[in-house]
Amino acid sequence: TAQRLDTAKQLTDQCLQDIRTVVDTLRQANFDLTQGLTGLMVHLQQTHPITTQIRLNLPPLPLQTSYQIYCIIQEGITNIQKHADASHVSLRSSAHDEFLTIELSDDGRGFDTIQPTSGFGLQGMRERLQLVGGVLQIDSSETKGTQLRLRIPCYPSTVLS
């Protein structure tokens, strides 16, 4: 029982620290999405036995859009930490025509995308993307891990400023 309480305390302390980091990051008036996402991946690699690959080429985005993307990727990384049992995580972006695509993928155990989930993480991701006119595609299988693909308009007329 004492060991379980110690583990629970450590997890609670880590969650509180993560929340403080996110709040501090999102309060920055000059928030840089590339730096924020890179920081999330570096933190993941420092706290878990996971290798990471980052290839980001992000266009200028409204601050609100950047915040929403940051929160979505953070939730995706949290899901990887909790559920994936992954050894490799990749985060990359590409901008084509009028859309930005961001992909977060892992080589973990995957999940059945048809079965309902018990949490609110995936629904929250979809709702955040809707706020900025984007869509979320999820590909997952037990043999190939999981890939989240965010597709976001990167022209000012359809995103929050």
Buried (B, 14 or more C-beta within 10 A) or exposed (E): EEEEEEEEEEEEEEEEEBEEBBEEBBEEEEBEBEEBBBBBBEBBBEEBEBEBEBEBEBEEBBBEBBBBBBBBBBBBBBBBBEBBBBEEBBBBBEBEEEBBBBBBBBBBBBBEEEEEEEEEBBEEBBEBBEEBBBEBEBBBEEEEBBBBBBBBBBEEEEBBE
